[in-house]
Structure formats: C-alpha cells, structure tokens
Amino acid sequence: MSTRSTAVLASGTANAAKLFVAALAFTSAYVGFSAYSNASSAAQADSPITLSARELPITAPAQAPAAPARAGEVTVTLLADGDAGCLRSYVARTVVANPDPDDTVAYAWTLARWSPGTKTWRTYLADFDGFAGSEQAVEWRPQISGNPGWYRVELSIEGAKTVKSDRFQVSC
C-alpha cells in the first residue's frame, strides 16, 4: 500500500468517524429535547372546577298551566319538571289550520331571544314539522339552559302569517 492511499484511507476513516459522532450527538439531542417537550406538555392532575349560578324565579310568568291551544295564538308554559338547575323546559302550543287541506302543510317553530345590542329578535332555537289534513293541535318543547333574557316563540306556517307568543323572561 502506498503512502498516498494510506493517507486517503486515514482521512476517510477520520471523516466517517466525525460524521458518526455528529449524527450520534444530533440524535441524542433530538431524543432528549423530545422527552423534555413531552414531559412539559403532560396533562396536569385533574382539579375540580366548581361552577355556580343563581336561580331566580321568572319575573313574567310564561302562561297559566294547561292553557288550551287555539288557532292564531301560541301559548307558552313553563314545565315544572324542567327545573333541574338552570335548565328550563317549556311547551308551546297552538292549532295549525292547513290553508290547503288536500295537501301537506309545513311549519317551523322558532325560539327567538331579544338582543338588547341590536334591538331585534334573534333565532335561538328552531325546529320544523308538518302534517297532512285540515287542522291539527301542535306543540313544541324547547329548553333553555343558563341563558337569561327575554324570549318568545314564533310559528311560521307555509302559506300563512307568522304567529308570535307573548314575550317571557328567563332569569337563570
């Protein structure tokens, strides 16, 4: 073997050794950083959070219990069994007269909430239904949970004028 090939072989081996040491150092640093990062982002022990809410009575009663349903009028009643914490359950009732009894009629319930900022009624919940026939007593059971304000129920009937309930206040 010549001196020149020995020198090339020695420098190649030295470069390979340096490259191996550098790769080993980089891999060790990466693994160490990943372990540190995972340890610092580990979930903290669960600690209980207690939420509280004041329960106040409705200042304007929705309607007397068992109000009869009548066409052209939506009545809203607070249900006694919907009083778990701040969850309020209501029943809205009316009679829908089909403008074309030979066809089906579609209608939409809307629970609207008064927006003091815009001074308009905004949709809070909505539901859709329908039936075939000339007339039917219908009801809807919306729920409001922990969102105080003024509300009303609106019923839009296909081919007829929208009917609105009296407004009522939720205080919880």
Disulfide bonds with the S-S distance in Angstrom:
Cys86-Cys172 1.82
